[in-house]
Amino acid sequence: MSTEINKEVNEIIVKNSSYKGMLHMVRLFNHKCRLHPFLKMHQKTYFIIDGLKVSSKEFKILNIPKHLSRDTIEQAVTKLMGSRRFFIKKLGLKPSKNNPNTITVFITVKDLDKCKKLKDIWSIEIDRILYRFAPAHANENDITPKKKYSKEFVGFDNQTTPAVVQEVYTAQNP
């Protein structure tokens, strides 16, 4: 067992040599600290995606043009979440596999409740264009079923962007 401090997200990470041992440690810690509800240990699940270690609190934005600034991306995520409780990982800008002119951006969300809500979000608006938004560990097989419930809307003029359409139907179904 070892312990490390992750200053980026202000957390202490306790590593265990086995999954069973980790579950036991979490239960034991939370039982012993039950009189101090602000002290609670949570297990984290990690996945290796494109050589990058990601947790269940991380998301990705796919096929973003390389020319978009980090600041523009951060503003879009802030608008989507309604807060600044996230960060783009240091190594979180990865070249896209299918297009050399685009990148995939990995973000870490600090608020667990926001994470649960974000798992139902399919896209994010950046500079009036929609990009695919998904949990960082999601692969194409996880994303494809979301397409099952999509429909085509017709009758819009050239001035109407997908972001405007999304804004209208999101307002109707909060």
KEROKE-935656 format. One record per residue (C-alpha): x, y, z; chain; residue in three letters. Coordinates in steps of 0.2 Angstrom, whole numbers, m for minus. Layout:
<rs>
<<X; Y; Z>; A; ala>
...
</rs>
This chain:
<rs>
<<0; 0; 0>; A; met>
<<6; 18; m4>; A; ser>
<<m1; 35; m2>; A; thr>
<<2; 50; m14>; A; glu>
<<m5; 68; m15>; A; ile>
<<m13; 74; m31>; A; asn>
<<m12; 93; m29>; A; lys>
<<m21; 96; m46>; A; glu>
<<m37; 90; m39>; A; val>
<<m33; 92; m20>; A; asn>
<<m35; 74; m16>; A; glu>
<<m25; 60; m7>; A; ile>
<<m24; 44; m16>; A; ile>
<<m21; 28; m6>; A; val>
<<m16; 14; m17>; A; lys>
<<m18; m5; m13>; A; asn>
<<m11; m20; m20>; A; ser>
<<m27; m29; m23>; A; ser>
<<m45; m24; m28>; A; tyr>
<<m52; m34; m13>; A; lys>
<<m40; m25; m1>; A; gly>
<<m45; m8; m8>; A; met>
<<m64; m12; m5>; A; leu>
<<m60; m18; 13>; A; his>
<<m49; m2; 16>; A; met>
<<m63; 10; 10>; A; val>
<<m76; 1; 21>; A; arg>
<<m65; 1; 36>; A; leu>
<<m60; 19; 34>; A; phe>
<<m78; 25; 32>; A; asn>
<<m84; 15; 47>; A; his>
<<m70; 22; 58>; A; lys>
<<m73; 40; 52>; A; cys>
<<m92; 39; 52>; A; arg>
<<m93; 52; 66>; A; leu>
<<m83; 64; 54>; A; his>
<<m94; 64; 38>; A; pro>
<<m82; 77; 29>; A; phe>
<<m69; 63; 30>; A; leu>
<<m75; 50; 17>; A; lys>
<<m65; 38; 6>; A; met>
<<m72; 34; m12>; A; his>
<<m65; 21; m23>; A; gln>
<<m59; 27; m40>; A; lys>
<<m60; 16; m56>; A; thr>
<<m46; 19; m69>; A; tyr>
<<m45; 15; m87>; A; phe>
<<m30; 16; m99>; A; ile>
<<m35; 26; m115>; A; ile>
<<m22; 30; m128>; A; asp>
<<m8; 27; m115>; A; gly>
<<m17; 40; m104>; A; leu>
<<m23; 34; m87>; A; lys>
<<m41; 41; m85>; A; val>
<<m54; 39; m70>; A; ser>
<<m73; 38; m70>; A; ser>
<<m73; 57; m67>; A; lys>
<<m65; 61; m83>; A; glu>
<<m73; 65; m100>; A; phe>
<<m67; 68; m118>; A; lys>
<<m72; 80; m132>; A; ile>
<<m69; 72; m149>; A; leu>
<<m63; 79; m165>; A; asn>
<<m59; 97; m160>; A; ile>
<<m49; 107; m173>; A; pro>
<<m31; 110; m168>; A; lys>
<<m33; 128; m170>; A; his>
<<m45; 131; m156>; A; leu>
<<m37; 138; m140>; A; ser>
<<m37; 130; m123>; A; arg>
<<m46; 145; m116>; A; asp>
<<m60; 143; m129>; A; thr>
<<m62; 125; m124>; A; ile>
<<m62; 129; m106>; A; glu>
<<m75; 143; m108>; A; gln>
<<m86; 130; m117>; A; ala>
<<m84; 117; m103>; A; val>
<<m88; 130; m90>; A; thr>
<<m104; 135; m99>; A; lys>
<<m109; 117; m100>; A; leu>
<<m106; 113; m82>; A; met>
<<m111; 130; m75>; A; gly>
<<m95; 130; m65>; A; ser>
<<m76; 130; m66>; A; arg>
<<m74; 114; m56>; A; arg>
<<m64; 105; m69>; A; phe>
<<m47; 105; m77>; A; phe>
<<m39; 99; m93>; A; ile>
<<m26; 86; m90>; A; lys>
<<m8; 91; m93>; A; lys>
<<m7; 77; m106>; A; leu>
<<m25; 79; m110>; A; gly>
<<m23; 85; m128>; A; leu>
<<m21; 70; m139>; A; lys>
<<m21; 69; m158>; A; pro>
<<m36; 61; m165>; A; ser>
<<m34; 44; m173>; A; lys>
<<m45; 47; m188>; A; asn>
<<m40; 65; m192>; A; asn>
<<m23; 73; m191>; A; pro>
<<m31; 90; m190>; A; asn>
<<m41; 87; m175>; A; thr>
<<m37; 83; m156>; A; ile>
<<m46; 74; m142>; A; thr>
<<m47; 84; m126>; A; val>
<<m48; 75; m109>; A; phe>
<<m55; 84; m94>; A; ile>
<<m56; 80; m76>; A; thr>
<<m72; 85; m66>; A; val>
<<m70; 88; m48>; A; lys>
<<m88; 87; m43>; A; asp>
<<m95; 69; m42>; A; leu>
<<m113; 75; m44>; A; asp>
<<m108; 85; m60>; A; lys>
<<m100; 69; m66>; A; cys>
<<m116; 59; m65>; A; lys>
<<m126; 73; m74>; A; lys>
<<m113; 74; m88>; A; leu>
<<m114; 56; m92>; A; lys>
<<m130; 60; m100>; A; asp>
<<m123; 74; m111>; A; ile>
<<m119; 69; m129>; A; trp>
<<m112; 85; m136>; A; ser>
<<m104; 102; m131>; A; ile>
<<m105; 118; m141>; A; glu>
<<m88; 126; m144>; A; ile>
<<m88; 142; m155>; A; asp>
<<m106; 138; m161>; A; arg>
<<m101; 121; m167>; A; ile>
<<m106; 104; m158>; A; leu>
<<m93; 92; m154>; A; tyr>
<<m95; 74; m147>; A; arg>
<<m94; 73; m128>; A; phe>
<<m92; 57; m119>; A; ala>
<<m85; 48; m103>; A; pro>
<<m66; 47; m106>; A; ala>
<<m67; 28; m105>; A; his>
<<m81; 26; m118>; A; ala>
<<m77; 18; m135>; A; asn>
<<m86; 18; m151>; A; glu>
<<m97; 3; m145>; A; asn>
<<m102; 13; m130>; A; asp>
<<m107; 29; m141>; A; ile>
<<m116; 20; m155>; A; thr>
<<m132; 16; m145>; A; pro>
<<m134; 34; m142>; A; lys>
<<m137; 36; m161>; A; lys>
<<m152; 24; m160>; A; lys>
<<m163; 38; m153>; A; tyr>
<<m158; 52; m165>; A; ser>
<<m170; 59; m178>; A; lys>
<<m167; 71; m192>; A; glu>
<<m175; 89; m192>; A; phe>
<<m178; 98; m208>; A; val>
<<m184; 115; m214>; A; gly>
<<m170; 126; m206>; A; phe>
<<m161; 139; m216>; A; asp>
<<m142; 141; m218>; A; asn>
<<m141; 153; m203>; A; gln>
<<m147; 140; m191>; A; thr>
<<m133; 130; m183>; A; thr>
<<m135; 114; m173>; A; pro>
<<m130; 123; m158>; A; ala>
<<m145; 134; m159>; A; val>
<<m156; 119; m162>; A; val>
<<m149; 111; m146>; A; gln>
<<m151; 127; m136>; A; glu>
<<m170; 127; m141>; A; val>
<<m174; 109; m137>; A; tyr>
<<m163; 109; m121>; A; thr>
<<m173; 123; m114>; A; ala>
<<m189; 113; m117>; A; gln>
<<m182; 98; m108>; A; asn>
<<m172; 104; m93>; A; pro>
</rs>
